[in-house]
Amino acid sequence: MTLGEITKQMEENGRTKEEKIRILRKNRAQLLEEIHGKQQLLDQLDYMLYEMKK
């Protein structure tokens, strides 16, 4: 999801401040989960490189 899509979702009619906060927190959590997954993959690749250099 892009920042524009998130902003558009927040600006839909009738969104309360609490709903907007919930949307932001949900998207933040999803992004953080993606980052952690990518970090694990990077760590595995680094380990493979380390092993090959031995």
PDB file of N, CA, C and O in Angstrom, chain B, residues numbered from 101:
ATOM      1  N   MET B 101       0.852  -1.172   0.000  1.00  0.00           N
ATOM      2  CA  MET B 101       0.000   0.000   0.000  1.00  0.00           C
ATOM      3  C   MET B 101       0.900   1.238   0.000  1.00  0.00           C
ATOM      4  O   MET B 101       1.947   1.256   0.648  1.00  0.00           O
ATOM      5  N   THR B 102       0.488   2.250  -0.719  1.00  0.00           N
ATOM      6  CA  THR B 102       1.271   3.476  -0.791  1.00  0.00           C
ATOM      7  C   THR B 102       0.757   4.501   0.217  1.00  0.00           C
ATOM      8  O   THR B 102      -0.343   4.373   0.754  1.00  0.00           O
ATOM      9  N   LEU B 103       1.579   5.515   0.458  1.00  0.00           N
ATOM     10  CA  LEU B 103       1.166   6.582   1.369  1.00  0.00           C
ATOM     11  C   LEU B 103      -0.094   7.271   0.842  1.00  0.00           C
ATOM     12  O   LEU B 103      -0.975   7.639   1.620  1.00  0.00           O
ATOM     13  N   GLY B 104      -0.176   7.442  -0.464  1.00  0.00           N
ATOM     14  CA  GLY B 104      -1.365   8.057  -1.057  1.00  0.00           C
ATOM     15  C   GLY B 104      -2.624   7.247  -0.808  1.00  0.00           C
ATOM     16  O   GLY B 104      -3.681   7.804  -0.514  1.00  0.00           O
ATOM     17  N   GLU B 105      -2.510   5.929  -0.924  1.00  0.00           N
ATOM     18  CA  GLU B 105      -3.657   5.057  -0.675  1.00  0.00           C
ATOM     19  C   GLU B 105      -4.081   5.107   0.786  1.00  0.00           C
ATOM     20  O   GLU B 105      -5.272   5.112   1.097  1.00  0.00           O
ATOM     21  N   ILE B 106      -3.107   5.144   1.667  1.00  0.00           N
ATOM     22  CA  ILE B 106      -3.412   5.226   3.101  1.00  0.00           C
ATOM     23  C   ILE B 106      -4.098   6.554   3.408  1.00  0.00           C
ATOM     24  O   ILE B 106      -5.093   6.597   4.131  1.00  0.00           O
ATOM     25  N   THR B 107      -3.557   7.630   2.852  1.00  0.00           N
ATOM     26  CA  THR B 107      -4.150   8.951   3.067  1.00  0.00           C
ATOM     27  C   THR B 107      -5.580   9.001   2.542  1.00  0.00           C
ATOM     28  O   THR B 107      -6.469   9.533   3.206  1.00  0.00           O
ATOM     29  N   LYS B 108      -5.803   8.447   1.352  1.00  0.00           N
ATOM     30  CA  LYS B 108      -7.150   8.419   0.767  1.00  0.00           C
ATOM     31  C   LYS B 108      -8.108   7.635   1.660  1.00  0.00           C
ATOM     32  O   LYS B 108      -9.248   8.047   1.871  1.00  0.00           O
ATOM     33  N   GLN B 109      -7.636   6.503   2.182  1.00  0.00           N
ATOM     34  CA  GLN B 109      -8.461   5.687   3.078  1.00  0.00           C
ATOM     35  C   GLN B 109      -8.827   6.472   4.335  1.00  0.00           C
ATOM     36  O   GLN B 109      -9.951   6.375   4.826  1.00  0.00           O
ATOM     37  N   MET B 110      -7.888   7.240   4.847  1.00  0.00           N
ATOM     38  CA  MET B 110      -8.144   8.019   6.059  1.00  0.00           C
ATOM     39  C   MET B 110      -9.120   9.161   5.801  1.00  0.00           C
ATOM     40  O   MET B 110      -9.879   9.548   6.690  1.00  0.00           O
ATOM     41  N   GLU B 111      -9.101   9.698   4.586  1.00  0.00           N
ATOM     42  CA  GLU B 111      -9.916  10.868   4.282  1.00  0.00           C
ATOM     43  C   GLU B 111     -11.341  10.535   3.860  1.00  0.00           C
ATOM     44  O   GLU B 111     -12.116  11.437   3.542  1.00  0.00           O
ATOM     45  N   GLU B 112     -11.695   9.257   3.853  1.00  0.00           N
ATOM     46  CA  GLU B 112     -13.069   8.890   3.521  1.00  0.00           C
ATOM     47  C   GLU B 112     -14.021   9.560   4.501  1.00  0.00           C
ATOM     48  O   GLU B 112     -13.702   9.741   5.676  1.00  0.00           O
ATOM     49  N   ASN B 113     -15.174   9.919   4.007  1.00  0.00           N
ATOM     50  CA  ASN B 113     -16.163  10.640   4.814  1.00  0.00           C
ATOM     51  C   ASN B 113     -16.490   9.916   6.110  1.00  0.00           C
ATOM     52  O   ASN B 113     -16.653   8.696   6.141  1.00  0.00           O
ATOM     53  N   GLY B 114     -16.579  10.690   7.162  1.00  0.00           N
ATOM     54  CA  GLY B 114     -17.038  10.173   8.442  1.00  0.00           C
ATOM     55  C   GLY B 114     -15.979   9.514   9.305  1.00  0.00           C
ATOM     56  O   GLY B 114     -16.304   8.963  10.357  1.00  0.00           O
ATOM     57  N   ARG B 115     -14.726   9.555   8.889  1.00  0.00           N
ATOM     58  CA  ARG B 115     -13.669   8.932   9.700  1.00  0.00           C
ATOM     59  C   ARG B 115     -13.405   9.794  10.931  1.00  0.00           C
ATOM     60  O   ARG B 115     -13.166  10.998  10.840  1.00  0.00           O
ATOM     61  N   THR B 116     -13.456   9.141  12.064  1.00  0.00           N
ATOM     62  CA  THR B 116     -13.135   9.851  13.302  1.00  0.00           C
ATOM     63  C   THR B 116     -11.619   9.827  13.500  1.00  0.00           C
ATOM     64  O   THR B 116     -10.899   9.093  12.823  1.00  0.00           O
ATOM     65  N   LYS B 117     -11.160  10.638  14.432  1.00  0.00           N
ATOM     66  CA  LYS B 117      -9.730  10.669  14.754  1.00  0.00           C
ATOM     67  C   LYS B 117      -9.258   9.280  15.187  1.00  0.00           C
ATOM     68  O   LYS B 117      -8.166   8.851  14.812  1.00  0.00           O
ATOM     69  N   GLU B 118     -10.065   8.586  15.964  1.00  0.00           N
ATOM     70  CA  GLU B 118      -9.718   7.255  16.445  1.00  0.00           C
ATOM     71  C   GLU B 118      -9.604   6.266  15.289  1.00  0.00           C
ATOM     72  O   GLU B 118      -8.704   5.426  15.278  1.00  0.00           O
ATOM     73  N   GLU B 119     -10.513   6.362  14.313  1.00  0.00           N
ATOM     74  CA  GLU B 119     -10.457   5.476  13.150  1.00  0.00           C
ATOM     75  C   GLU B 119      -9.198   5.740  12.327  1.00  0.00           C
ATOM     76  O   GLU B 119      -8.566   4.806  11.834  1.00  0.00           O
ATOM     77  N   LYS B 120      -8.839   7.007  12.180  1.00  0.00           N
ATOM     78  CA  LYS B 120      -7.632   7.361  11.430  1.00  0.00           C
ATOM     79  C   LYS B 120      -6.384   6.819  12.128  1.00  0.00           C
ATOM     80  O   LYS B 120      -5.467   6.322  11.473  1.00  0.00           O
ATOM     81  N   ILE B 121      -6.353   6.916  13.437  1.00  0.00           N
ATOM     82  CA  ILE B 121      -5.226   6.382  14.202  1.00  0.00           C
ATOM     83  C   ILE B 121      -5.154   4.873  14.027  1.00  0.00           C
ATOM     84  O   ILE B 121      -4.068   4.320  13.855  1.00  0.00           O
ATOM     85  N   ARG B 122      -6.289   4.206  14.070  1.00  0.00           N
ATOM     86  CA  ARG B 122      -6.328   2.751  13.882  1.00  0.00           C
ATOM     87  C   ARG B 122      -5.794   2.359  12.503  1.00  0.00           C
ATOM     88  O   ARG B 122      -5.043   1.392  12.381  1.00  0.00           O
ATOM     89  N   ILE B 123      -6.178   3.107  11.466  1.00  0.00           N
ATOM     90  CA  ILE B 123      -5.706   2.849  10.105  1.00  0.00           C
ATOM     91  C   ILE B 123      -4.193   3.008  10.037  1.00  0.00           C
ATOM     92  O   ILE B 123      -3.503   2.166   9.462  1.00  0.00           O
ATOM     93  N   LEU B 124      -3.676   4.080  10.621  1.00  0.00           N
ATOM     94  CA  LEU B 124      -2.229   4.312  10.603  1.00  0.00           C
ATOM     95  C   LEU B 124      -1.478   3.221  11.356  1.00  0.00           C
ATOM     96  O   LEU B 124      -0.446   2.738  10.889  1.00  0.00           O
ATOM     97  N   ARG B 125      -1.987   2.838  12.502  1.00  0.00           N
ATOM     98  CA  ARG B 125      -1.320   1.798  13.295  1.00  0.00           C
ATOM     99  C   ARG B 125      -1.334   0.452  12.577  1.00  0.00           C
ATOM    100  O   ARG B 125      -0.349  -0.285  12.609  1.00  0.00           O
ATOM    101  N   LYS B 126      -2.448   0.136  11.933  1.00  0.00           N
ATOM    102  CA  LYS B 126      -2.566  -1.118  11.198  1.00  0.00           C
ATOM    103  C   LYS B 126      -1.546  -1.155  10.058  1.00  0.00           C
ATOM    104  O   LYS B 126      -0.845  -2.150   9.876  1.00  0.00           O
ATOM    105  N   ASN B 127      -1.469  -0.082   9.307  1.00  0.00           N
ATOM    106  CA  ASN B 127      -0.538  -0.038   8.185  1.00  0.00           C
ATOM    107  C   ASN B 127       0.915  -0.036   8.662  1.00  0.00           C
ATOM    108  O   ASN B 127       1.782  -0.626   8.018  1.00  0.00           O
ATOM    109  N   ARG B 128       1.173   0.611   9.763  1.00  0.00           N
ATOM    110  CA  ARG B 128       2.520   0.621  10.326  1.00  0.00           C
ATOM    111  C   ARG B 128       2.929  -0.789  10.735  1.00  0.00           C
ATOM    112  O   ARG B 128       4.052  -1.217  10.468  1.00  0.00           O
ATOM    113  N   ALA B 129       2.029  -1.498  11.375  1.00  0.00           N
ATOM    114  CA  ALA B 129       2.322  -2.865  11.815  1.00  0.00           C
ATOM    115  C   ALA B 129       2.595  -3.777  10.618  1.00  0.00           C
ATOM    116  O   ALA B 129       3.504  -4.606  10.659  1.00  0.00           O
ATOM    117  N   GLN B 130       1.807  -3.620   9.554  1.00  0.00           N
ATOM    118  CA  GLN B 130       2.010  -4.434   8.351  1.00  0.00           C
ATOM    119  C   GLN B 130       3.363  -4.138   7.712  1.00  0.00           C
ATOM    120  O   GLN B 130       4.068  -5.054   7.289  1.00  0.00           O
ATOM    121  N   LEU B 131       3.717  -2.875   7.645  1.00  0.00           N
ATOM    122  CA  LEU B 131       5.001  -2.486   7.064  1.00  0.00           C
ATOM    123  C   LEU B 131       6.157  -3.019   7.900  1.00  0.00           C
ATOM    124  O   LEU B 131       7.144  -3.511   7.352  1.00  0.00           O
ATOM    125  N   LEU B 132       6.046  -2.926   9.206  1.00  0.00           N
ATOM    126  CA  LEU B 132       7.095  -3.417  10.089  1.00  0.00           C
ATOM    127  C   LEU B 132       7.263  -4.928   9.938  1.00  0.00           C
ATOM    128  O   LEU B 132       8.385  -5.434   9.972  1.00  0.00           O
ATOM    129  N   GLU B 133       6.171  -5.639   9.773  1.00  0.00           N
ATOM    130  CA  GLU B 133       6.226  -7.086   9.563  1.00  0.00           C
ATOM    131  C   GLU B 133       6.958  -7.410   8.263  1.00  0.00           C
ATOM    132  O   GLU B 133       7.754  -8.348   8.218  1.00  0.00           O
ATOM    133  N   GLU B 134       6.696  -6.649   7.213  1.00  0.00           N
ATOM    134  CA  GLU B 134       7.392  -6.833   5.938  1.00  0.00           C
ATOM    135  C   GLU B 134       8.888  -6.567   6.099  1.00  0.00           C
ATOM    136  O   GLU B 134       9.716  -7.309   5.572  1.00  0.00           O
ATOM    137  N   ILE B 135       9.225  -5.518   6.822  1.00  0.00           N
ATOM    138  CA  ILE B 135      10.632  -5.175   7.052  1.00  0.00           C
ATOM    139  C   ILE B 135      11.341  -6.306   7.793  1.00  0.00           C
ATOM    140  O   ILE B 135      12.462  -6.670   7.438  1.00  0.00           O
ATOM    141  N   HIS B 136      10.707  -6.854   8.802  1.00  0.00           N
ATOM    142  CA  HIS B 136      11.314  -7.948   9.566  1.00  0.00           C
ATOM    143  C   HIS B 136      11.542  -9.166   8.677  1.00  0.00           C
ATOM    144  O   HIS B 136      12.572  -9.833   8.784  1.00  0.00           O
ATOM    145  N   GLY B 137      10.591  -9.454   7.808  1.00  0.00           N
ATOM    146  CA  GLY B 137      10.743 -10.576   6.878  1.00  0.00           C
ATOM    147  C   GLY B 137      11.921 -10.363   5.946  1.00  0.00           C
ATOM    148  O   GLY B 137      12.705 -11.283   5.712  1.00  0.00           O
ATOM    149  N   LYS B 138      12.049  -9.163   5.416  1.00  0.00           N
ATOM    150  CA  LYS B 138      13.173  -8.839   4.527  1.00  0.00           C
ATOM    151  C   LYS B 138      14.492  -8.894   5.287  1.00  0.00           C
ATOM    152  O   LYS B 138      15.501  -9.331   4.733  1.00  0.00           O
ATOM    153  N   GLN B 139      14.504  -8.460   6.544  1.00  0.00           N
ATOM    154  CA  GLN B 139      15.723  -8.497   7.343  1.00  0.00           C
ATOM    155  C   GLN B 139      16.161  -9.945   7.583  1.00  0.00           C
ATOM    156  O   GLN B 139      17.355 -10.241   7.544  1.00  0.00           O
ATOM    157  N   GLN B 140      15.218 -10.836   7.827  1.00  0.00           N
ATOM    158  CA  GLN B 140      15.553 -12.245   8.020  1.00  0.00           C
ATOM    159  C   GLN B 140      16.171 -12.833   6.759  1.00  0.00           C
ATOM    160  O   GLN B 140      17.144 -13.584   6.837  1.00  0.00           O
ATOM    161  N   LEU B 141      15.616 -12.499   5.604  1.00  0.00           N
ATOM    162  CA  LEU B 141      16.164 -12.968   4.337  1.00  0.00           C
ATOM    163  C   LEU B 141      17.571 -12.429   4.127  1.00  0.00           C
ATOM    164  O   LEU B 141      18.462 -13.163   3.701  1.00  0.00           O
ATOM    165  N   LEU B 142      17.770 -11.171   4.417  1.00  0.00           N
ATOM    166  CA  LEU B 142      19.093 -10.557   4.297  1.00  0.00           C
ATOM    167  C   LEU B 142      20.095 -11.247   5.217  1.00  0.00           C
ATOM    168  O   LEU B 142      21.226 -11.518   4.813  1.00  0.00           O
ATOM    169  N   ASP B 143      19.689 -11.531   6.442  1.00  0.00           N
ATOM    170  CA  ASP B 143      20.560 -12.228   7.383  1.00  0.00           C
ATOM    171  C   ASP B 143      20.942 -13.616   6.867  1.00  0.00           C
ATOM    172  O   ASP B 143      22.089 -14.039   7.015  1.00  0.00           O
ATOM    173  N   GLN B 144      19.990 -14.322   6.266  1.00  0.00           N
ATOM    174  CA  GLN B 144      20.267 -15.644   5.731  1.00  0.00           C
ATOM    175  C   GLN B 144      21.251 -15.573   4.562  1.00  0.00           C
ATOM    176  O   GLN B 144      22.159 -16.398   4.458  1.00  0.00           O
ATOM    177  N   LEU B 145      21.069 -14.593   3.690  1.00  0.00           N
ATOM    178  CA  LEU B 145      21.993 -14.420   2.569  1.00  0.00           C
ATOM    179  C   LEU B 145      23.388 -14.064   3.062  1.00  0.00           C
ATOM    180  O   LEU B 145      24.379 -14.577   2.543  1.00  0.00           O
ATOM    181  N   ASP B 146      23.471 -13.198   4.047  1.00  0.00           N
ATOM    182  CA  ASP B 146      24.770 -12.839   4.619  1.00  0.00           C
ATOM    183  C   ASP B 146      25.458 -14.064   5.207  1.00  0.00           C
ATOM    184  O   ASP B 146      26.670 -14.226   5.066  1.00  0.00           O
ATOM    185  N   TYR B 147      24.696 -14.918   5.860  1.00  0.00           N
ATOM    186  CA  TYR B 147      25.273 -16.127   6.441  1.00  0.00           C
ATOM    187  C   TYR B 147      25.776 -17.059   5.343  1.00  0.00           C
ATOM    188  O   TYR B 147      26.840 -17.661   5.479  1.00  0.00           O
ATOM    189  N   MET B 148      25.022 -17.179   4.266  1.00  0.00           N
ATOM    190  CA  MET B 148      25.451 -18.017   3.155  1.00  0.00           C
ATOM    191  C   MET B 148      26.752 -17.493   2.553  1.00  0.00           C
ATOM    192  O   MET B 148      27.647 -18.275   2.232  1.00  0.00           O
ATOM    193  N   LEU B 149      26.857 -16.187   2.403  1.00  0.00           N
ATOM    194  CA  LEU B 149      28.085 -15.588   1.900  1.00  0.00           C
ATOM    195  C   LEU B 149      29.247 -15.864   2.843  1.00  0.00           C
ATOM    196  O   LEU B 149      30.344 -16.202   2.400  1.00  0.00           O
ATOM    197  N   TYR B 150      29.012 -15.722   4.122  1.00  0.00           N
ATOM    198  CA  TYR B 150      30.027 -15.984   5.129  1.00  0.00           C
ATOM    199  C   TYR B 150      30.513 -17.430   5.027  1.00  0.00           C
ATOM    200  O   TYR B 150      31.716 -17.689   5.040  1.00  0.00           O
ATOM    201  N   GLU B 151      29.579 -18.356   4.927  1.00  0.00           N
ATOM    202  CA  GLU B 151      29.937 -19.771   4.835  1.00  0.00           C
ATOM    203  C   GLU B 151      30.747 -20.077   3.578  1.00  0.00           C
ATOM    204  O   GLU B 151      31.682 -20.876   3.621  1.00  0.00           O
ATOM    205  N   MET B 152      30.399 -19.456   2.478  1.00  0.00           N
ATOM    206  CA  MET B 152      31.103 -19.703   1.216  1.00  0.00           C
ATOM    207  C   MET B 152      32.516 -19.144   1.241  1.00  0.00           C
ATOM    208  O   MET B 152      33.400 -19.673   0.566  1.00  0.00           O
ATOM    209  N   LYS B 153      32.744 -18.091   2.001  1.00  0.00           N
ATOM    210  CA  LYS B 153      34.063 -17.483   2.065  1.00  0.00           C
ATOM    211  C   LYS B 153      35.031 -18.254   2.958  1.00  0.00           C
ATOM    212  O   LYS B 153      36.242 -18.050   2.873  1.00  0.00           O
ATOM    213  N   LYS B 154      34.522 -19.125   3.801  1.00  0.00           N
ATOM    214  CA  LYS B 154      35.366 -19.898   4.728  1.00  0.00           C
ATOM    215  C   LYS B 154      36.267 -20.836   3.972  1.00  0.00           C
ATOM    216  O   LYS B 154      37.047 -21.567   4.582  1.00  0.00           O
TER     217      LYS B 154
END
